[in-house]
Amino acid sequence: MAKFELKFLDADCNDTYITSNAYFGENLNRIWIEIGSISDNEQKSFILLDKSTAIKFAKTLRTEINKITESEVKNG
């Protein structure tokens, strides 16, 4: 099995990233979202989302992406 980690880099600062993982277990089904700095491994923040909150977050993110897309279409 391949071992890899996806890091989504900040649009303006390639030193900052966001990554996520899912944790499973009894009463522990959570999505872990971490925000960190590549140059400073000690400086990290994270949130844990349950399934329903993660779904709502994903829908909200898609809505915001659609707003950007609509704006780009209007501005040619």
N, CA, C and O atoms as a DFTB+ gen file, in Angstrom:
304 C
 N C O
     1  1       0.832      -1.174       0.000
     2  2       0.000       0.000       0.000
     3  2       0.883       1.246       0.000
     4  3       1.858       1.326       0.747
     5  1       0.534       2.207      -0.837
     6  2       1.306       3.444      -0.925
     7  2       1.086       4.283       0.331
     8  3      -0.018       4.352       0.871
     9  1       2.157       4.911       0.773
    10  2       2.062       5.825       1.904
    11  2       2.305       7.234       1.373
    12  3       3.345       7.507       0.774
    13  1       1.353       8.115       1.593
    14  2       1.526       9.483       1.142
    15  2       0.682      10.412       2.005
    16  3      -0.203       9.978       2.741
    17  1       0.978      11.687       1.894
    18  2       0.244      12.705       2.626
    19  2      -0.039      13.853       1.673
    20  3       0.875      14.359       1.022
    21  1      -1.285      14.265       1.587
    22  2      -1.655      15.399       0.750
    23  2      -1.661      16.665       1.594
    24  3      -2.269      16.715       2.663
    25  1      -0.983      17.671       1.101
    26  2      -0.991      18.977       1.747
    27  2      -1.455      19.993       0.718
    28  3      -0.895      20.085      -0.375
    29  1      -2.476      20.751       1.070
    30  2      -2.971      21.794       0.199
    31  2      -2.325      23.098       0.632
    32  3      -2.531      23.559       1.755
    33  1      -1.540      23.693      -0.262
    34  2      -0.777      24.883       0.080
    35  2      -1.627      26.139       0.007
    36  3      -2.536      26.244      -0.816
    37  1      -1.319      27.085       0.876
    38  2      -1.967      28.390       0.918
    39  2      -1.779      29.086      -0.433
    40  3      -0.719      28.975      -1.049
    41  1      -2.801      29.798      -0.887
    42  2      -2.750      30.478      -2.183
    43  2      -1.679      31.566      -2.234
    44  3      -1.124      31.833      -3.300
    45  1      -1.386      32.189      -1.109
    46  2      -0.438      33.294      -1.092
    47  2       0.896      32.954      -0.439
    48  3       1.908      33.592      -0.731
    49  1       0.910      31.973       0.426
    50  2       2.118      31.641       1.179
    51  2       2.353      30.133       1.101
    52  3       1.678      29.370       1.793
    53  1       3.286      29.697       0.281
    54  2       3.528      28.272       0.084
    55  2       4.074      27.575       1.325
    56  3       4.248      26.357       1.319
    57  1       4.345      28.318       2.374
    58  2       4.853      27.745       3.612
    59  2       3.727      27.211       4.503
    60  3       3.974      26.400       5.395
    61  1       2.494      27.664       4.264
    62  2       1.351      27.275       5.084
    63  2       0.507      26.261       4.325
    64  3       0.313      26.381       3.116
    65  1       0.010      25.270       5.039
    66  2      -0.752      24.207       4.388
    67  2      -1.941      23.790       5.238
    68  3      -2.053      24.145       6.411
    69  1      -2.829      23.024       4.605
    70  2      -3.929      22.379       5.308
    71  2      -3.940      20.919       4.872
    72  3      -3.714      20.616       3.701
    73  1      -4.197      20.028       5.799
    74  2      -4.283      18.607       5.503
    75  2      -5.406      18.012       6.341
    76  3      -5.824      18.600       7.338
    77  1      -5.891      16.847       5.933
    78  2      -6.962      16.223       6.705
    79  2      -6.798      14.715       6.740
    80  3      -6.179      14.122       5.856
    81  1      -7.355      14.107       7.766
    82  2      -7.345      12.658       7.946
    83  2      -8.653      12.255       8.615
    84  3      -9.297      13.060       9.287
    85  1      -9.030      11.004       8.422
    86  2     -10.207      10.458       9.100
    87  2      -9.742       9.477      10.155
    88  3      -8.828       8.687       9.919
    89  1     -10.370       9.528      11.317
    90  2     -10.054       8.605      12.401
    91  2     -11.310       7.817      12.728
    92  3     -12.385       8.388      12.910
    93  1     -11.166       6.503      12.802
    94  2     -12.306       5.623      13.039
    95  2     -12.095       4.847      14.325
    96  3     -10.963       4.574      14.725
    97  1     -13.158       4.509      14.943
    98  2     -13.107       3.698      16.147
    99  2     -14.375       3.919      16.945
   100  3     -15.234       4.721      16.576
   101  1     -14.472       3.201      18.032
   102  2     -15.649       3.336      18.875
   103  2     -15.754       4.762      19.402
   104  3     -14.867       5.234      20.113
   105  1     -16.839       5.442      19.051
   106  2     -17.089       6.826      19.470
   107  2     -15.996       7.799      19.027
   108  3     -15.798       8.834      19.662
   109  1     -15.284       7.474      17.941
   110  2     -14.188       8.345      17.516
   111  2     -14.242       8.638      16.020
   112  3     -13.213       8.999      15.449
   113  1     -15.370       8.502      15.370
   114  2     -15.466       8.775      13.940
   115  2     -15.386      10.280      13.716
   116  3     -16.385      10.989      13.833
   117  1     -14.203      10.751      13.396
   118  2     -13.955      12.184      13.260
   119  2     -13.086      12.464      12.045
   120  3     -12.313      11.615      11.601
   121  1     -13.230      13.669      11.521
   122  2     -12.344      14.191      10.478
   123  2     -11.428      15.204      11.163
   124  3     -11.890      16.148      11.803
   125  1     -10.142      14.992      11.017
   126  2      -9.120      15.861      11.604
   127  2      -8.643      16.797      10.511
   128  3      -8.164      16.334       9.476
   129  1      -8.762      18.104      10.715
   130  2      -8.247      19.088       9.765
   131  2      -7.153      19.867      10.474
   132  3      -7.370      20.474      11.523
   133  1      -5.976      19.832       9.873
   134  2      -4.793      20.468      10.469
   135  2      -4.312      21.605       9.586
   136  3      -4.268      21.475       8.362
   137  1      -3.955      22.714      10.207
   138  2      -3.336      23.842       9.516
   139  2      -1.957      24.004      10.127
   140  3      -1.813      24.108      11.345
   141  1      -0.950      24.025       9.277
   142  2       0.408      24.094       9.796
   143  2       1.340      24.879       8.899
   144  3       0.940      25.399       7.857
   145  1       2.571      24.952       9.318
   146  2       3.626      25.636       8.592
   147  2       4.711      24.624       8.255
   148  3       5.168      23.888       9.130
   149  1       5.123      24.584       7.003
   150  2       6.143      23.632       6.564
   151  2       7.474      23.903       7.250
   152  3       8.183      22.967       7.619
   153  1       7.817      25.169       7.423
   154  2       9.124      25.495       8.004
   155  2       9.141      25.375       9.522
   156  3      10.213      25.293      10.122
   157  1       7.980      25.362      10.144
   158  2       7.912      25.282      11.606
   159  2       6.952      24.158      11.991
   160  3       5.759      24.399      12.175
   161  1       7.459      22.940      12.112
   162  2       6.618      21.785      12.407
   163  2       5.954      21.860      13.771
   164  3       5.006      21.119      14.032
   165  1       6.426      22.732      14.640
   166  2       5.853      22.851      15.973
   167  2       4.570      23.678      15.969
   168  3       3.729      23.514      16.853
   169  1       4.412      24.560      14.990
   170  2       3.271      25.470      14.980
   171  2       2.145      24.882      14.133
   172  3       2.137      25.034      12.912
   173  1       1.195      24.211      14.786
   174  2       0.068      23.590      14.107
   175  2      -1.211      23.864      14.877
   176  3      -1.217      23.957      16.104
   177  1      -2.284      23.991      14.125
   178  2      -3.621      24.106      14.713
   179  2      -4.475      23.029      14.084
   180  3      -4.196      22.599      12.965
   181  1      -5.502      22.585      14.770
   182  2      -6.367      21.574      14.195
   183  2      -7.770      21.687      14.761
   184  3      -7.992      22.264      15.826
   185  1      -8.718      21.115      14.011
   186  2     -10.079      20.962      14.497
   187  2     -10.523      19.538      14.190
   188  3     -10.056      18.931      13.227
   189  1     -11.412      19.016      14.996
   190  2     -12.021      17.704      14.770
   191  2     -13.482      17.932      14.423
   192  3     -14.191      18.625      15.153
   193  1     -13.941      17.354      13.314
   194  2     -15.328      17.484      12.898
   195  2     -16.001      16.122      12.912
   196  3     -15.420      15.126      12.482
   197  1     -17.229      16.085      13.410
   198  2     -17.993      14.852      13.267
   199  2     -18.516      14.779      11.833
   200  3     -18.376      15.735      11.071
   201  1     -19.114      13.655      11.468
   202  2     -19.519      13.433      10.081
   203  2     -20.496      14.497       9.585
   204  3     -20.298      15.050       8.504
   205  1     -21.532      14.791      10.343
   206  2     -22.542      15.749       9.872
   207  2     -21.958      17.157       9.736
   208  3     -22.327      17.888       8.817
   209  1     -21.065      17.542      10.627
   210  2     -20.433      18.856      10.534
   211  2     -19.485      18.907       9.341
   212  3     -19.413      19.926       8.654
   213  1     -18.759      17.824       9.087
   214  2     -17.866      17.766       7.931
   215  2     -18.648      17.874       6.629
   216  3     -18.204      18.536       5.691
   217  1     -19.809      17.228       6.567
   218  2     -20.655      17.315       5.372
   219  2     -21.132      18.751       5.167
   220  3     -21.083      19.269       4.051
   221  1     -21.590      19.393       6.234
   222  2     -22.042      20.785       6.152
   223  2     -20.891      21.694       5.726
   224  3     -21.087      22.596       4.911
   225  1     -19.700      21.469       6.264
   226  2     -18.527      22.262       5.894
   227  2     -18.215      22.089       4.408
   228  3     -17.931      23.070       3.721
   229  1     -18.265      20.859       3.907
   230  2     -17.993      20.589       2.496
   231  2     -19.013      21.296       1.600
   232  3     -18.647      21.859       0.568
   233  1     -20.293      21.267       1.992
   234  2     -21.336      21.943       1.220
   235  2     -21.113      23.456       1.212
   236  3     -21.267      24.109       0.181
   237  1     -20.754      23.996       2.356
   238  2     -20.492      25.433       2.456
   239  2     -19.295      25.820       1.596
   240  3     -19.320      26.850       0.923
   241  1     -18.259      25.005       1.615
   242  2     -17.082      25.264       0.789
   243  2     -17.450      25.246      -0.695
   244  3     -17.004      26.107      -1.454
   245  1     -18.267      24.262      -1.115
   246  2     -18.701      24.210      -2.516
   247  2     -19.524      25.453      -2.875
   248  3     -19.391      25.980      -3.980
   249  1     -20.360      25.918      -1.968
   250  2     -21.143      27.136      -2.215
   251  2     -20.225      28.330      -2.438
   252  3     -20.450      29.122      -3.353
   253  1     -19.200      28.465      -1.614
   254  2     -18.257      29.582      -1.761
   255  2     -17.472      29.475      -3.071
   256  3     -17.195      30.492      -3.707
   257  1     -17.114      28.265      -3.476
   258  2     -16.433      28.064      -4.761
   259  2     -17.353      28.483      -5.901
   260  3     -16.912      29.129      -6.852
   261  1     -18.629      28.119      -5.809
   262  2     -19.591      28.512      -6.843
   263  2     -19.733      30.027      -6.938
   264  3     -19.904      30.561      -8.034
   265  1     -19.665      30.722      -5.815
   266  2     -19.730      32.189      -5.827
   267  2     -18.542      32.770      -6.581
   268  3     -18.699      33.721      -7.347
   269  1     -17.362      32.209      -6.372
   270  2     -16.174      32.668      -7.098
   271  2     -16.346      32.413      -8.586
   272  3     -16.044      33.282      -9.403
   273  1     -16.829      31.224      -8.946
   274  2     -17.036      30.872     -10.349
   275  2     -18.042      31.821     -11.006
   276  3     -17.817      32.285     -12.124
   277  1     -19.147      32.110     -10.318
   278  2     -20.144      33.038     -10.854
   279  2     -19.548      34.416     -11.047
   280  3     -19.836      35.077     -12.046
   281  1     -18.730      34.862     -10.119
   282  2     -18.073      36.157     -10.218
   283  2     -17.133      36.209     -11.418
   284  3     -17.075      37.214     -12.126
   285  1     -16.399      35.127     -11.643
   286  2     -15.487      35.066     -12.796
   287  2     -16.252      35.129     -14.111
   288  3     -15.799      35.772     -15.058
   289  1     -17.406      34.471     -14.182
   290  2     -18.221      34.478     -15.401
   291  2     -18.757      35.883     -15.672
   292  3     -18.747      36.343     -16.814
   293  1     -19.223      36.563     -14.626
   294  2     -19.763      37.925     -14.778
   295  2     -18.691      38.914     -15.211
   296  3     -18.970      39.843     -15.969
   297  1     -17.468      38.719     -14.734
   298  2     -16.382      39.651     -15.035
   299  2     -15.623      39.273     -16.298
   300  3     -14.644      39.929     -16.653
   301  1     -16.060      38.239     -16.967
   302  2     -15.493      37.817     -18.251
   303  2     -14.148      37.287     -18.136
   304  3     -13.551      36.895     -19.139
